[in-house]
Amino acid sequence: MIECQAPDLPEGGYITGFDYTIHSEISYHCDAGHILSGDTMRKCLPTGTWSGKPPSCTCNFQIIPIKVC
């Protein structure tokens, strides 16, 4: 059975979906006060790699004070 490695986890974010086998999908989310940039979903490909690129979560300084982020 083909599996992908554990996906990269963005700082200030988390992943939903814990099945890393072929054709499985995961979703990326950011912690409160952070904004997600990039792919929100990735799929485990037949090559054993994830589609797309891992996103990033950046602090929204208008919502969260700089000392928290």
N, CA, C and O atoms as a Maestro MAE file, in Angstrom:
{
 s_m_m2io_version
 :::
 2.0.0
}

f_m_ct {
 s_m_title
 :::
 protein
 m_atom[276] {
  # First column is atom index #
  i_m_mmod_type
  r_m_x_coord
  r_m_y_coord
  r_m_z_coord
  i_m_residue_number
  s_m_chain_name
  s_m_pdb_residue_name
  s_m_pdb_atom_name
  i_m_atomic_number
  :::
  1 25 0.843 -1.184 0.000 1 A "MET " " N  " 7
  2 3 0.000 0.000 0.000 1 A "MET " " CA " 6
  3 2 0.885 1.244 0.000 1 A "MET " " C  " 6
  4 15 1.840 1.343 0.770 1 A "MET " " O  " 8
  5 25 0.557 2.172 -0.862 2 A "ILE " " N  " 7
  6 3 1.328 3.412 -0.970 2 A "ILE " " CA " 6
  7 2 0.860 4.397 0.097 2 A "ILE " " C  " 6
  8 15 -0.337 4.620 0.276 2 A "ILE " " O  " 8
  9 25 1.828 4.983 0.800 3 A "GLU " " N  " 7
  10 3 1.534 5.996 1.804 3 A "GLU " " CA " 6
  11 2 2.444 7.195 1.591 3 A "GLU " " C  " 6
  12 15 3.563 7.065 1.096 3 A "GLU " " O  " 8
  13 25 1.952 8.348 1.970 4 A "CYS " " N  " 7
  14 3 2.762 9.562 1.961 4 A "CYS " " CA " 6
  15 2 3.358 9.761 3.344 4 A "CYS " " C  " 6
  16 15 2.816 9.285 4.342 4 A "CYS " " O  " 8
  17 25 4.467 10.464 3.393 5 A "GLN " " N  " 7
  18 3 5.066 10.834 4.675 5 A "GLN " " CA " 6
  19 2 4.127 11.793 5.408 5 A "GLN " " C  " 6
  20 15 3.241 12.391 4.798 5 A "GLN " " O  " 8
  21 25 4.327 11.931 6.698 6 A "ALA " " N  " 7
  22 3 3.536 12.909 7.450 6 A "ALA " " CA " 6
  23 2 3.738 14.280 6.806 6 A "ALA " " C  " 6
  24 15 4.877 14.677 6.560 6 A "ALA " " O  " 8
  25 25 2.664 15.005 6.530 7 A "PRO " " N  " 7
  26 3 2.793 16.300 5.856 7 A "PRO " " CA " 6
  27 2 3.414 17.359 6.756 7 A "PRO " " C  " 6
  28 15 3.354 17.274 7.983 7 A "PRO " " O  " 8
  29 25 4.014 18.360 6.114 8 A "ASP " " N  " 7
  30 3 4.579 19.481 6.859 8 A "ASP " " CA " 6
  31 2 3.455 20.230 7.565 8 A "ASP " " C  " 6
  32 15 2.377 20.435 7.007 8 A "ASP " " O  " 8
  33 25 3.725 20.629 8.790 9 A "LEU " " N  " 7
  34 3 2.744 21.350 9.595 9 A "LEU " " CA " 6
  35 2 3.172 22.812 9.694 9 A "LEU " " C  " 6
  36 15 4.268 23.106 10.172 9 A "LEU " " O  " 8
  37 25 2.321 23.723 9.251 10 A "PRO " " N  " 7
  38 3 2.725 25.137 9.322 10 A "PRO " " CA " 6
  39 2 2.715 25.637 10.766 10 A "PRO " " C  " 6
  40 15 1.874 25.240 11.572 10 A "PRO " " O  " 8
  41 25 3.663 26.512 11.069 11 A "GLU " " N  " 7
  42 3 3.685 27.132 12.392 11 A "GLU " " CA " 6
  43 2 2.426 27.966 12.548 11 A "GLU " " C  " 6
  44 15 2.083 28.745 11.659 11 A "GLU " " O  " 8
  45 25 1.738 27.812 13.666 12 A "GLY " " N  " 7
  46 3 0.491 28.543 13.888 12 A "GLY " " CA " 6
  47 2 -0.692 27.883 13.216 12 A "GLY " " C  " 6
  48 15 -1.732 28.514 13.031 12 A "GLY " " O  " 8
  49 25 -0.547 26.608 12.844 13 A "GLY " " N  " 7
  50 3 -1.635 25.919 12.157 13 A "GLY " " CA " 6
  51 2 -1.723 24.453 12.525 13 A "GLY " " C  " 6
  52 15 -0.939 23.954 13.333 13 A "GLY " " O  " 8
  53 25 -2.680 23.770 11.929 14 A "TYR " " N  " 7
  54 3 -2.885 22.347 12.182 14 A "TYR " " CA " 6
  55 2 -3.532 21.689 10.973 14 A "TYR " " C  " 6
  56 15 -4.008 22.360 10.057 14 A "TYR " " O  " 8
  57 25 -3.540 20.366 10.991 15 A "ILE " " N  " 7
  58 3 -4.061 19.564 9.879 15 A "ILE " " CA " 6
  59 2 -5.237 18.736 10.364 15 A "ILE " " C  " 6
  60 15 -5.226 18.237 11.489 15 A "ILE " " O  " 8
  61 25 -6.249 18.588 9.523 16 A "THR " " N  " 7
  62 3 -7.309 17.611 9.773 16 A "THR " " CA " 6
  63 2 -7.205 16.552 8.687 16 A "THR " " C  " 6
  64 15 -6.917 16.854 7.528 16 A "THR " " O  " 8
  65 25 -7.441 15.322 9.078 17 A "GLY " " N  " 7
  66 3 -7.277 14.181 8.193 17 A "GLY " " CA " 6
  67 2 -6.010 13.448 8.592 17 A "GLY " " C  " 6
  68 15 -4.919 14.015 8.543 17 A "GLY " " O  " 8
  69 25 -6.150 12.197 8.984 18 A "PHE " " N  " 7
  70 3 -5.001 11.468 9.503 18 A "PHE " " CA " 6
  71 2 -4.692 10.210 8.717 18 A "PHE " " C  " 6
  72 15 -3.882 9.392 9.152 18 A "PHE " " O  " 8
  73 25 -5.323 10.044 7.567 19 A "ASP " " N  " 7
  74 3 -5.059 8.906 6.696 19 A "ASP " " CA " 6
  75 2 -4.096 9.381 5.621 19 A "ASP " " C  " 6
  76 15 -4.431 10.271 4.839 19 A "ASP " " O  " 8
  77 25 -2.903 8.799 5.574 20 A "TYR " " N  " 7
  78 3 -1.879 9.238 4.637 20 A "TYR " " CA " 6
  79 2 -1.677 8.248 3.495 20 A "TYR " " C  " 6
  80 15 -0.617 8.227 2.870 20 A "TYR " " O  " 8
  81 25 -2.699 7.420 3.218 21 A "THR " " N  " 7
  82 3 -2.600 6.457 2.127 21 A "THR " " CA " 6
  83 2 -3.002 7.112 0.804 21 A "THR " " C  " 6
  84 15 -3.587 8.195 0.789 21 A "THR " " O  " 8
  85 25 -2.681 6.443 -0.299 22 A "ILE " " N  " 7
  86 3 -2.933 6.964 -1.642 22 A "ILE " " CA " 6
  87 2 -4.387 7.437 -1.787 22 A "ILE " " C  " 6
  88 15 -5.310 6.768 -1.322 22 A "ILE " " O  " 8
  89 25 -4.577 8.568 -2.422 23 A "HIS " " N  " 7
  90 3 -5.858 9.232 -2.701 23 A "HIS " " CA " 6
  91 2 -6.513 9.878 -1.476 23 A "HIS " " C  " 6
  92 15 -7.592 10.457 -1.599 23 A "HIS " " O  " 8
  93 25 -5.889 9.793 -0.305 24 A "SER " " N  " 7
  94 3 -6.439 10.444 0.887 24 A "SER " " CA " 6
  95 2 -6.155 11.938 0.832 24 A "SER " " C  " 6
  96 15 -5.176 12.373 0.226 24 A "SER " " O  " 8
  97 25 -7.014 12.710 1.464 25 A "GLU " " N  " 7
  98 3 -6.849 14.158 1.491 25 A "GLU " " CA " 6
  99 2 -6.705 14.657 2.917 25 A "GLU " " C  " 6
  100 15 -7.265 14.089 3.854 25 A "GLU " " O  " 8
  101 25 -5.945 15.726 3.060 26 A "ILE " " N  " 7
  102 3 -5.811 16.414 4.344 26 A "ILE " " CA " 6
  103 2 -6.189 17.871 4.117 26 A "ILE " " C  " 6
  104 15 -6.098 18.383 3.001 26 A "ILE " " O  " 8
  105 25 -6.609 18.523 5.181 27 A "SER " " N  " 7
  106 3 -6.965 19.947 5.115 27 A "SER " " CA " 6
  107 2 -6.114 20.709 6.116 27 A "SER " " C  " 6
  108 15 -5.865 20.240 7.227 27 A "SER " " O  " 8
  109 25 -5.680 21.871 5.713 28 A "TYR " " N  " 7
  110 3 -4.891 22.747 6.580 28 A "TYR " " CA " 6
  111 2 -5.774 23.848 7.141 28 A "TYR " " C  " 6
  112 15 -6.668 24.358 6.465 28 A "TYR " " O  " 8
  113 25 -5.506 24.201 8.384 29 A "HIS " " N  " 7
  114 3 -6.227 25.271 9.073 29 A "HIS " " CA " 6
  115 2 -5.225 26.072 9.895 29 A "HIS " " C  " 6
  116 15 -4.158 25.566 10.243 29 A "HIS " " O  " 8
  117 25 -5.562 27.299 10.202 30 A "CYS " " N  " 7
  118 3 -4.707 28.140 11.033 30 A "CYS " " CA " 6
  119 2 -5.360 28.367 12.391 30 A "CYS " " C  " 6
  120 15 -6.583 28.352 12.532 30 A "CYS " " O  " 8
  121 25 -4.508 28.575 13.377 31 A "ASP " " N  " 7
  122 3 -4.991 28.916 14.711 31 A "ASP " " CA " 6
  123 2 -5.703 30.264 14.656 31 A "ASP " " C  " 6
  124 15 -5.531 31.031 13.708 31 A "ASP " " O  " 8
  125 25 -6.493 30.539 15.671 32 A "ALA " " N  " 7
  126 3 -7.225 31.807 15.751 32 A "ALA " " CA " 6
  127 2 -6.264 32.981 15.631 32 A "ALA " " C  " 6
  128 15 -5.193 32.993 16.238 32 A "ALA " " O  " 8
  129 25 -6.663 33.959 14.844 33 A "GLY " " N  " 7
  130 3 -5.860 35.153 14.665 33 A "GLY " " CA " 6
  131 2 -4.814 35.038 13.571 33 A "GLY " " C  " 6
  132 15 -4.070 35.987 13.324 33 A "GLY " " O  " 8
  133 25 -4.747 33.882 12.909 34 A "HIS " " N  " 7
  134 3 -3.781 33.668 11.834 34 A "HIS " " CA " 6
  135 2 -4.512 33.541 10.496 34 A "HIS " " C  " 6
  136 15 -5.684 33.168 10.449 34 A "HIS " " O  " 8
  137 25 -3.811 33.853 9.426 35 A "ILE " " N  " 7
  138 3 -4.366 33.789 8.076 35 A "ILE " " CA " 6
  139 2 -3.596 32.747 7.270 35 A "ILE " " C  " 6
  140 15 -2.365 32.754 7.244 35 A "ILE " " O  " 8
  141 25 -4.332 31.856 6.614 36 A "LEU " " N  " 7
  142 3 -3.718 30.806 5.807 36 A "LEU " " CA " 6
  143 2 -3.414 31.323 4.410 36 A "LEU " " C  " 6
  144 15 -4.259 31.949 3.769 36 A "LEU " " O  " 8
  145 25 -2.204 31.057 3.949 37 A "SER " " N  " 7
  146 3 -1.792 31.409 2.592 37 A "SER " " CA " 6
  147 2 -1.299 30.149 1.902 37 A "SER " " C  " 6
  148 15 -0.406 29.466 2.405 37 A "SER " " O  " 8
  149 25 -1.882 29.841 0.746 38 A "GLY " " N  " 7
  150 3 -1.465 28.663 -0.001 38 A "GLY " " CA " 6
  151 2 -2.582 27.639 -0.093 38 A "GLY " " C  " 6
  152 15 -3.753 27.949 0.123 38 A "GLY " " O  " 8
  153 25 -2.192 26.403 -0.422 39 A "ASP " " N  " 7
  154 3 -3.157 25.323 -0.601 39 A "ASP " " CA " 6
  155 2 -3.835 24.958 0.719 39 A "ASP " " C  " 6
  156 15 -3.164 24.768 1.733 39 A "ASP " " O  " 8
  157 25 -5.155 24.860 0.706 40 A "THR " " N  " 7
  158 3 -5.884 24.468 1.915 40 A "THR " " CA " 6
  159 2 -6.063 22.958 2.002 40 A "THR " " C  " 6
  160 15 -6.282 22.416 3.085 40 A "THR " " O  " 8
  161 25 -5.968 22.275 0.851 41 A "MET " " N  " 7
  162 3 -6.099 20.819 0.824 41 A "MET " " CA " 6
  163 2 -4.954 20.228 0.011 41 A "MET " " C  " 6
  164 15 -4.475 20.835 -0.947 41 A "MET " " O  " 8
  165 25 -4.521 19.018 0.415 42 A "ARG " " N  " 7
  166 3 -3.509 18.282 -0.343 42 A "ARG " " CA " 6
  167 2 -3.932 16.822 -0.404 42 A "ARG " " C  " 6
  168 15 -4.618 16.318 0.485 42 A "ARG " " O  " 8
  169 25 -3.508 16.156 -1.469 43 A "LYS " " N  " 7
  170 3 -3.904 14.768 -1.695 43 A "LYS " " CA " 6
  171 2 -2.658 13.903 -1.806 43 A "LYS " " C  " 6
  172 15 -1.663 14.311 -2.406 43 A "LYS " " O  " 8
  173 25 -2.713 12.698 -1.222 44 A "CYS " " N  " 7
  174 3 -1.614 11.744 -1.339 44 A "CYS " " CA " 6
  175 2 -1.670 11.133 -2.746 44 A "CYS " " C  " 6
  176 15 -2.644 10.477 -3.115 44 A "CYS " " O  " 8
  177 25 -0.625 11.359 -3.504 45 A "LEU " " N  " 7
  178 3 -0.568 10.927 -4.900 45 A "LEU " " CA " 6
  179 2 -0.021 9.504 -5.032 45 A "LEU " " C  " 6
  180 15 0.606 9.002 -4.099 45 A "LEU " " O  " 8
  181 25 -0.245 8.847 -6.169 46 A "PRO " " N  " 7
  182 3 0.278 7.496 -6.399 46 A "PRO " " CA " 6
  183 2 1.809 7.407 -6.314 46 A "PRO " " C  " 6
  184 15 2.363 6.318 -6.167 46 A "PRO " " O  " 8
  185 25 2.476 8.544 -6.405 47 A "THR " " N  " 7
  186 3 3.937 8.586 -6.299 47 A "THR " " CA " 6
  187 2 4.415 8.564 -4.846 47 A "THR " " C  " 6
  188 15 5.616 8.482 -4.587 47 A "THR " " O  " 8
  189 25 3.470 8.639 -3.894 48 A "GLY " " N  " 7
  190 3 3.834 8.676 -2.477 48 A "GLY " " CA " 6
  191 2 4.207 10.065 -2.003 48 A "GLY " " C  " 6
  192 15 4.819 10.214 -0.945 48 A "GLY " " O  " 8
  193 25 3.849 11.081 -2.767 49 A "THR " " N  " 7
  194 3 4.108 12.469 -2.385 49 A "THR " " CA " 6
  195 2 2.776 13.205 -2.281 49 A "THR " " C  " 6
  196 15 1.757 12.743 -2.796 49 A "THR " " O  " 8
  197 25 2.796 14.345 -1.613 50 A "TRP " " N  " 7
  198 3 1.600 15.160 -1.468 50 A "TRP " " CA " 6
  199 2 1.472 16.117 -2.643 50 A "TRP " " C  " 6
  200 15 2.473 16.632 -3.142 50 A "TRP " " O  " 8
  201 25 0.252 16.353 -3.083 51 A "SER " " N  " 7
  202 3 -0.002 17.346 -4.131 51 A "SER " " CA " 6
  203 2 0.261 18.735 -3.570 51 A "SER " " C  " 6
  204 15 0.227 18.941 -2.357 51 A "SER " " O  " 8
  205 25 0.520 19.677 -4.451 52 A "GLY " " N  " 7
  206 3 0.680 21.066 -4.042 52 A "GLY " " CA " 6
  207 2 1.853 21.288 -3.106 52 A "GLY " " C  " 6
  208 15 2.783 20.485 -3.034 52 A "GLY " " O  " 8
  209 25 1.782 22.395 -2.397 53 A "LYS " " N  " 7
  210 3 2.830 22.773 -1.446 53 A "LYS " " CA " 6
  211 2 2.187 23.061 -0.100 53 A "LYS " " C  " 6
  212 15 1.024 23.461 -0.042 53 A "LYS " " O  " 8
  213 25 2.931 22.864 0.986 54 A "PRO " " N  " 7
  214 3 2.354 23.183 2.291 54 A "PRO " " CA " 6
  215 2 2.105 24.687 2.420 54 A "PRO " " C  " 6
  216 15 2.936 25.493 2.001 54 A "PRO " " O  " 8
  217 25 0.973 25.060 2.994 55 A "PRO " " N  " 7
  218 3 0.676 26.485 3.167 55 A "PRO " " CA " 6
  219 2 1.413 27.063 4.374 55 A "PRO " " C  " 6
  220 15 2.143 26.358 5.072 55 A "PRO " " O  " 8
  221 25 1.210 28.335 4.598 56 A "SER " " N  " 7
  222 3 1.763 28.981 5.789 56 A "SER " " CA " 6
  223 2 0.637 29.713 6.512 56 A "SER " " C  " 6
  224 15 -0.372 30.084 5.912 56 A "SER " " O  " 8
  225 25 0.830 29.908 7.792 57 A "CYS " " N  " 7
  226 3 -0.109 30.666 8.617 57 A "CYS " " CA " 6
  227 2 0.633 31.883 9.156 57 A "CYS " " C  " 6
  228 15 1.665 31.756 9.815 57 A "CYS " " O  " 8
  229 25 0.099 33.050 8.869 58 A "THR " " N  " 7
  230 3 0.732 34.266 9.349 58 A "THR " " CA " 6
  231 2 -0.214 34.975 10.316 58 A "THR " " C  " 6
  232 15 -1.438 34.920 10.188 58 A "THR " " O  " 8
  233 25 0.399 35.633 11.277 59 A "CYS " " N  " 7
  234 3 -0.380 36.331 12.291 59 A "CYS " " CA " 6
  235 2 -1.056 37.556 11.686 59 A "CYS " " C  " 6
  236 15 -0.432 38.319 10.949 59 A "CYS " " O  " 8
  237 25 -2.324 37.735 12.000 60 A "ASN " " N  " 7
  238 3 -3.053 38.924 11.581 60 A "ASN " " CA " 6
  239 2 -2.908 39.942 12.712 60 A "ASN " " C  " 6
  240 15 -3.649 39.900 13.694 60 A "ASN " " O  " 8
  241 25 -1.964 40.840 12.568 61 A "PHE " " N  " 7
  242 3 -1.659 41.792 13.629 61 A "PHE " " CA " 6
  243 2 -2.795 42.749 13.930 61 A "PHE " " C  " 6
  244 15 -2.774 43.415 14.965 61 A "PHE " " O  " 8
  245 25 -3.793 42.836 13.049 62 A "GLN " " N  " 7
  246 3 -4.940 43.695 13.335 62 A "GLN " " CA " 6
  247 2 -5.869 43.039 14.367 62 A "GLN " " C  " 6
  248 15 -6.650 43.720 15.032 62 A "GLN " " O  " 8
  249 25 -5.773 41.709 14.488 63 A "ILE " " N  " 7
  250 3 -6.620 40.984 15.438 63 A "ILE " " CA " 6
  251 2 -5.852 40.599 16.700 63 A "ILE " " C  " 6
  252 15 -6.365 40.734 17.811 63 A "ILE " " O  " 8
  253 25 -4.618 40.120 16.524 64 A "ILE " " N  " 7
  254 3 -3.815 39.611 17.624 64 A "ILE " " CA " 6
  255 2 -2.629 40.553 17.864 64 A "ILE " " C  " 6
  256 15 -1.928 40.911 16.918 64 A "ILE " " O  " 8
  257 25 -2.401 40.955 19.111 65 A "PRO " " N  " 7
  258 3 -1.245 41.808 19.396 65 A "PRO " " CA " 6
  259 2 0.053 41.095 19.024 65 A "PRO " " C  " 6
  260 15 0.143 39.870 19.111 65 A "PRO " " O  " 8
  261 25 1.043 41.858 18.614 66 A "ILE " " N  " 7
  262 3 2.316 41.297 18.171 66 A "ILE " " CA " 6
  263 2 2.972 40.411 19.234 66 A "ILE " " C  " 6
  264 15 3.683 39.471 18.880 66 A "ILE " " O  " 8
  265 25 2.759 40.679 20.509 67 A "LYS " " N  " 7
  266 3 3.373 39.887 21.578 67 A "LYS " " CA " 6
  267 2 2.835 38.457 21.618 67 A "LYS " " C  " 6
  268 15 3.511 37.564 22.130 67 A "LYS " " O  " 8
  269 25 1.646 38.225 21.094 68 A "VAL " " N  " 7
  270 3 1.037 36.892 21.118 68 A "VAL " " CA " 6
  271 2 1.543 36.040 19.961 68 A "VAL " " C  " 6
  272 15 1.709 34.830 20.118 68 A "VAL " " O  " 8
  273 25 1.788 36.638 18.819 69 A "CYS " " N  " 7
  274 3 2.171 35.881 17.618 69 A "CYS " " CA " 6
  275 2 3.625 35.523 17.611 69 A "CYS " " C  " 6
  276 15 4.100 34.887 16.670 69 A "CYS " " O  " 8
  :::
 }
 m_bond[275] {
  # First column is bond index #
  i_m_from
  i_m_to
  i_m_order
  :::
  1 1 2 1
  2 2 3 1
  3 3 4 2
  4 3 5 1
  5 5 6 1
  6 6 7 1
  7 7 8 2
  8 7 9 1
  9 9 10 1
  10 10 11 1
  11 11 12 2
  12 11 13 1
  13 13 14 1
  14 14 15 1
  15 15 16 2
  16 15 17 1
  17 17 18 1
  18 18 19 1
  19 19 20 2
  20 19 21 1
  21 21 22 1
  22 22 23 1
  23 23 24 2
  24 23 25 1
  25 25 26 1
  26 26 27 1
  27 27 28 2
  28 27 29 1
  29 29 30 1
  30 30 31 1
  31 31 32 2
  32 31 33 1
  33 33 34 1
  34 34 35 1
  35 35 36 2
  36 35 37 1
  37 37 38 1
  38 38 39 1
  39 39 40 2
  40 39 41 1
  41 41 42 1
  42 42 43 1
  43 43 44 2
  44 43 45 1
  45 45 46 1
  46 46 47 1
  47 47 48 2
  48 47 49 1
  49 49 50 1
  50 50 51 1
  51 51 52 2
  52 51 53 1
  53 53 54 1
  54 54 55 1
  55 55 56 2
  56 55 57 1
  57 57 58 1
  58 58 59 1
  59 59 60 2
  60 59 61 1
  61 61 62 1
  62 62 63 1
  63 63 64 2
  64 63 65 1
  65 65 66 1
  66 66 67 1
  67 67 68 2
  68 67 69 1
  69 69 70 1
  70 70 71 1
  71 71 72 2
  72 71 73 1
  73 73 74 1
  74 74 75 1
  75 75 76 2
  76 75 77 1
  77 77 78 1
  78 78 79 1
  79 79 80 2
  80 79 81 1
  81 81 82 1
  82 82 83 1
  83 83 84 2
  84 83 85 1
  85 85 86 1
  86 86 87 1
  87 87 88 2
  88 87 89 1
  89 89 90 1
  90 90 91 1
  91 91 92 2
  92 91 93 1
  93 93 94 1
  94 94 95 1
  95 95 96 2
  96 95 97 1
  97 97 98 1
  98 98 99 1
  99 99 100 2
  100 99 101 1
  101 101 102 1
  102 102 103 1
  103 103 104 2
  104 103 105 1
  105 105 106 1
  106 106 107 1
  107 107 108 2
  108 107 109 1
  109 109 110 1
  110 110 111 1
  111 111 112 2
  112 111 113 1
  113 113 114 1
  114 114 115 1
  115 115 116 2
  116 115 117 1
  117 117 118 1
  118 118 119 1
  119 119 120 2
  120 119 121 1
  121 121 122 1
  122 122 123 1
  123 123 124 2
  124 123 125 1
  125 125 126 1
  126 126 127 1
  127 127 128 2
  128 127 129 1
  129 129 130 1
  130 130 131 1
  131 131 132 2
  132 131 133 1
  133 133 134 1
  134 134 135 1
  135 135 136 2
  136 135 137 1
  137 137 138 1
  138 138 139 1
  139 139 140 2
  140 139 141 1
  141 141 142 1
  142 142 143 1
  143 143 144 2
  144 143 145 1
  145 145 146 1
  146 146 147 1
  147 147 148 2
  148 147 149 1
  149 149 150 1
  150 150 151 1
  151 151 152 2
  152 151 153 1
  153 153 154 1
  154 154 155 1
  155 155 156 2
  156 155 157 1
  157 157 158 1
  158 158 159 1
  159 159 160 2
  160 159 161 1
  161 161 162 1
  162 162 163 1
  163 163 164 2
  164 163 165 1
  165 165 166 1
  166 166 167 1
  167 167 168 2
  168 167 169 1
  169 169 170 1
  170 170 171 1
  171 171 172 2
  172 171 173 1
  173 173 174 1
  174 174 175 1
  175 175 176 2
  176 175 177 1
  177 177 178 1
  178 178 179 1
  179 179 180 2
  180 179 181 1
  181 181 182 1
  182 182 183 1
  183 183 184 2
  184 183 185 1
  185 185 186 1
  186 186 187 1
  187 187 188 2
  188 187 189 1
  189 189 190 1
  190 190 191 1
  191 191 192 2
  192 191 193 1
  193 193 194 1
  194 194 195 1
  195 195 196 2
  196 195 197 1
  197 197 198 1
  198 198 199 1
  199 199 200 2
  200 199 201 1
  201 201 202 1
  202 202 203 1
  203 203 204 2
  204 203 205 1
  205 205 206 1
  206 206 207 1
  207 207 208 2
  208 207 209 1
  209 209 210 1
  210 210 211 1
  211 211 212 2
  212 211 213 1
  213 213 214 1
  214 214 215 1
  215 215 216 2
  216 215 217 1
  217 217 218 1
  218 218 219 1
  219 219 220 2
  220 219 221 1
  221 221 222 1
  222 222 223 1
  223 223 224 2
  224 223 225 1
  225 225 226 1
  226 226 227 1
  227 227 228 2
  228 227 229 1
  229 229 230 1
  230 230 231 1
  231 231 232 2
  232 231 233 1
  233 233 234 1
  234 234 235 1
  235 235 236 2
  236 235 237 1
  237 237 238 1
  238 238 239 1
  239 239 240 2
  240 239 241 1
  241 241 242 1
  242 242 243 1
  243 243 244 2
  244 243 245 1
  245 245 246 1
  246 246 247 1
  247 247 248 2
  248 247 249 1
  249 249 250 1
  250 250 251 1
  251 251 252 2
  252 251 253 1
  253 253 254 1
  254 254 255 1
  255 255 256 2
  256 255 257 1
  257 257 258 1
  258 258 259 1
  259 259 260 2
  260 259 261 1
  261 261 262 1
  262 262 263 1
  263 263 264 2
  264 263 265 1
  265 265 266 1
  266 266 267 1
  267 267 268 2
  268 267 269 1
  269 269 270 1
  270 270 271 1
  271 271 272 2
  272 271 273 1
  273 273 274 1
  274 274 275 1
  275 275 276 2
  :::
 }
}
